[in-house]
């Protein structure tokens, strides 16, 4: 089975449209969205409805949760006062744009999706979250201590855990030998469609391939392909500059940071 996973669109409609075009060319068996549909750009309703009309199973991101509740907080870990001030403008502007029906959709999105595969003698559990299984806005960066990341996955009973939120894609394989039996878990950050932060402005999503022979004891049980796609970055950046949003968000799109 080939599964397309995407996340963190952040109201960037040109990026989402290009993402869908790329995904359609891949012809996956299933598609999931890991949240943060809104914020930081001018098309929150359009992004929501593009995903809804395709019937794509979607979980809530921290920004979706904030807008769904019409809160003035998005659960983002802004580090400086200027970042906090910019964030306040973004969530206020997004709240002013999102329509009642689209807000109800955001408010009722599930927190997690779990898919269990029964391929061989053991089950293979795929868990989809936005930040982490523990908290919607917890950041799981690539340099997370291995014991900590492994503990999070063990507590969530996840053999494959896919997540977003940091906007920085990576794949880590965590191995252990409980009772002398090797067990391998996969932590996969699927990157961001509409607001990359890895100094690469192209959007990103993942194609996850699960084979009939996949099992928890096989380190190469799954295949993870990070797909980078081009989109009209300038259109998205100019939309920011022509809105009440801070111009800094436009430069972030151009630089992928």
Secondary structure, 3 states (H helix, E strand, C coil): CEEEEECCCCCCHHHHHHHHHHHHHHCCCEEEECCCCCCCCCCHHHHHHHHHHCCCEEECCHHHHHHHCCCCCCCCCCCCHHHHHHHHHHHHHHHHHCCHHHHHHHHCCECCEEEEEECCCCEEEEEECCCCCCCCCCCCCCCCCHHHHHHHHHHCCCCEEEECCCCCCEEEEEEEEECCEEEEEEEEECCCCCCCCCCCCCEEEEEEEECCCCCCCCCCCEEEEEEEECCCHHHHHHHHHCCCCCCHHHHHHHHCC
